[in-house]
Amino acid sequence: MKTIKKYFFRDIPSAMGTIISLGIILFMIIGPAATKYDPLEVDMGAKLVAPGASHIFGTDEMGRDLFSRLAYGSWYSMGTALAVVLLAAAFGIVAGGIAGYAGGWFDNVLMRICDVFLSFPQIFLAMIIAAAIGAGIGPTIFALAVSWWPNYARMVRGMVIVIKEKLYVESAKSIGMHPVRIIFRIIIPQTMSMVIPQITMGIGNALIAASGFSFIGLGAQMPTPEWGAMISQGSRYVFNAPYYVVIPGIFIFLSVLGFSLLGDSLQEATNPELKNI
Amino acid sequence: MAKFLAKRFLSLIFVVIGITLIVFFATHCLPADPARAAAGPSASKEQVEEKRVELGLDKPVYEQYISYMKGLLHFDMGKSYKSKQPVTKEISTRLAATMELTISSLVIFFILALLLGSIAALKRNKLVDHMIRFFSVASMAVPPYWLALILQYVLYYKASLLPAGYRLPVGVAGPDTITGFYLLDSALQGNWELFFLSVKHLVLPVLSLVIGYCGITTRMMRTQLLQELRQDYIRTARSKGLLERPVILRHAMKNAISPILTMLGMQAGGMIGGTVLIEKIFSWPGLGSYALESILSMDLLVIAGITMVMAIIFILINLIVDISYILIDPRVRLS
């Protein structure tokens, strides 16, 4: 109980983060079951119906129910965001872990590569990749992960350099443990206290970036009910059906808010010295 | 200083070469066929092959890269497949629009973040502090493109206060080009009517970028200033009877600003990227919207050119930040 409070209900923002994130997860699970409409079903008789009794969030220009689209779309949107951070983190951890432990030329080369990747405004790098392999959710995940991994690689490398000097790493070395095992069994688990909060916060950023991709037509394509793609489609009708843009945006906003606050809270709980940064 | 600059320029060259490599190979090893895109969907197979030879796309990639790099040394980025104009010319006509938008946003963003962050720190745990902290968290969570649409809806459609897009109303010619920045050019020429029109057109896109990006910096400014105010030298300054205002402005603020400058440099990248979406929404005739157009039409050399220009601008901004960092804060070692 105390642990739950420490990690998830530290103060008002932390409780807000936990509750909003749980709400979003609940919406993902219950939402699709709670609606009687198919997210892709076209009903030309019910075009751009404002929110009301029959469609609580209204309908789009093809008469598709927006609540249902948001509920099913949550899996595309959150799934994309989660996939981006997990892929980027996995690659970043491996690269950063090896570079930090090995040092020398490998470390040097890898850090210079990170410099190059980080000196792009990320969206341009991602746009090039999307141009190269086409638009869609898969390319979006790949493109964003490729431009994000250096952030994780740098962070993990920095931590590994400190941890590898510790006594227990020395003793693992002296009993002849293989370097790969030392890195992944002993050192990397120690970095998780920093990495997990970063991943949680990263979900929000990834959600904004990925939905932005859909917004400019490089990510999820219509009629996939991804939230950014919905806003993009809705932007054509923003003046006569503002709810079509407003509602999906609020869902993105709340998800990002929830996961960033939760990430902050985990960060403060695991690394109290970083409070307020 | 000279040594530091030389070192930075050397690493800059390395980074630029790295960027050309990534950009070039990503755009030239793609499964999609640019020759097909350039020749048009109705072209026959022979016509597509002809186009491929004409564009030099039939040669091995490394040869294409070498000839591209040779051109780059003379500021030649090749020609747009679509408009047949040199890429450098296409970019230079749009660069000023993007830079005017980005620089105005960065300046306002910096001032706003500094101001809000300081107020929050000085009024710690008061209502205004809580409000500013809530604002900064919310600003980080709001998708900038969505905010832009909402602002457009409220301030243009509902309130009719501001124009919905473009740099000037349709049919109004821009000022004679000196810098390409409408604000600067119209002011230099004393055309204040045009100046205020340009300002009006800038408000919505700038606001969307600023609100969307200033949260994290505001928060950091607050933390930094709070940390500085706890330091011994502040206590000394206060105890020798200095007034509160100079203590905060001349001592604490000055030291708190340096890390914020670094942050500003990093944020600039996000903001340059953000212009892609914002320019699309406000029909801003800049590089961002052009990049988008070129991606959708597979205009490879244009995409490569824009990406490189954007990356170089980003690197230069960070270089300027680093230099000003040293000038402001002598504690920073030039290593």
Interface residues (C-beta under 8 A of the other chain):
Chain A: P13 R112 I113 D115 V116 F117 S119 F120 P121 Q122 I123 F124 L125 M127 I128 I129 A130 A131 A132 I133 G134 G204 I208 S211 G212 F215 I216 G217 L218 G228 I231 S235 V238 F239 P242 V245 V246 G249 I252 F253 L254 V256 L257 S260 L261 N276 I277
Chain B: S11 F14 V15 G18 I19 I22 V23 A26 T27 C29 L30 P31 A32 V137 A138 M140 A141 V142 P143 P144 Y145 W146 L149 I150 Q152 Y153 Y157 R219 M220 R222 T223 L226 G269 G270 I272 G273 G274 V276 L277 K280 I281 A291 L292 I295 L296 M298 I303 A304 I306 T307 M310 A311 F314 I315 N318
